[in-house]
Amino acid sequence: MKTLTLRGIDDELASRLERIAQQGRESMNGAILNLLRDKLGLSKPRFREEYHDLDDLAGTWTQEEAREFDAVVSEFSRIDGELWR
């Protein structure tokens, strides 16, 4: 790994970099490396792959089917008070 030294960092740039590091809860070095990787297209994907397997089903239920589904799964939201004593 190489070590680089940057010169000519003005106060506004330094302030912005510090804010980015704080928001990301990372060091200045880490924040700068992430910014460089992003800009150069070297960053790893941060999100899971998006799937569209069920897209054809979205919005296809009738109101009656939706009511039936809600009735069947309503038991899942019931809290058994005896279990929480």
C-alpha positions as CSV (number, residue, x, y, z in Angstrom):
1,M,0.0,0.0,0.0
2,K,1.1,3.5,-0.8
3,T,1.0,6.5,1.4
4,L,0.1,9.9,-0.2
5,T,0.4,13.4,1.1
6,L,-2.0,16.0,0.0
7,R,-1.1,19.7,0.0
8,G,-3.3,22.7,-0.6
9,I,-6.3,21.6,1.3
10,D,-8.2,24.8,2.1
11,D,-10.4,25.4,5.1
12,E,-13.7,24.8,3.3
13,L,-12.5,21.5,1.9
14,A,-11.1,20.3,5.2
15,S,-14.3,21.3,6.9
16,R,-16.5,19.4,4.4
17,L,-14.2,16.3,4.7
18,E,-14.5,16.4,8.5
19,R,-18.3,16.6,8.3
20,I,-18.4,13.7,5.9
21,A,-16.2,11.7,8.2
22,Q,-18.3,12.5,11.3
23,Q,-21.6,11.7,9.5
24,G,-20.1,8.3,8.4
25,R,-18.7,7.8,11.8
26,E,-15.3,7.1,10.3
27,S,-11.8,8.6,10.3
28,M,-10.8,11.3,7.9
29,N,-8.5,8.9,6.2
30,G,-11.4,6.4,5.8
31,A,-13.8,9.0,4.5
32,I,-11.3,10.3,2.0
33,L,-10.5,6.7,0.8
34,N,-14.2,6.0,0.4
35,L,-14.7,9.2,-1.6
36,L,-11.8,8.4,-3.9
37,R,-13.1,4.8,-4.4
38,D,-16.6,6.1,-5.2
39,K,-15.4,8.7,-7.6
40,L,-13.1,6.2,-9.4
41,G,-15.7,3.5,-9.5
42,L,-13.8,1.2,-7.2
43,S,-16.2,1.0,-4.3
44,K,-18.0,-2.2,-3.4
45,P,-21.8,-2.3,-3.7
46,R,-23.4,-1.1,-0.5
47,F,-26.8,-2.5,-1.2
48,R,-28.1,-6.0,-1.7
49,E,-29.0,-7.0,-5.2
50,E,-32.5,-6.0,-6.1
51,Y,-34.8,-8.8,-7.3
52,H,-38.0,-8.5,-9.3
53,D,-39.3,-12.0,-9.0
54,L,-42.7,-11.0,-7.5
55,D,-43.3,-7.8,-9.5
56,D,-46.0,-9.5,-11.6
57,L,-48.0,-10.1,-8.4
58,A,-47.7,-6.6,-6.9
59,G,-51.1,-4.9,-6.8
60,T,-53.0,-7.9,-8.2
61,W,-55.0,-8.9,-5.2
62,T,-58.7,-8.0,-5.0
63,Q,-59.9,-6.2,-1.9
64,E,-61.5,-9.4,-0.8
65,E,-58.2,-11.3,-1.2
66,A,-56.4,-8.6,0.8
67,R,-59.0,-8.8,3.6
68,E,-58.7,-12.6,3.7
69,F,-54.9,-12.3,3.9
70,D,-55.1,-9.7,6.7
71,A,-57.5,-11.9,8.6
72,V,-55.2,-14.9,8.4
73,V,-52.0,-13.0,9.5
74,S,-53.7,-10.9,12.2
75,E,-52.8,-13.6,14.7
76,F,-49.2,-12.8,14.2
77,S,-49.6,-9.3,15.8
78,R,-51.4,-10.7,18.9
79,I,-49.4,-10.4,22.0
80,D,-49.8,-13.1,24.7
81,G,-49.6,-11.2,28.0
82,E,-48.8,-14.3,29.9
83,L,-45.5,-14.7,28.0
84,W,-44.3,-11.2,29.0
85,R,-44.6,-11.4,32.8
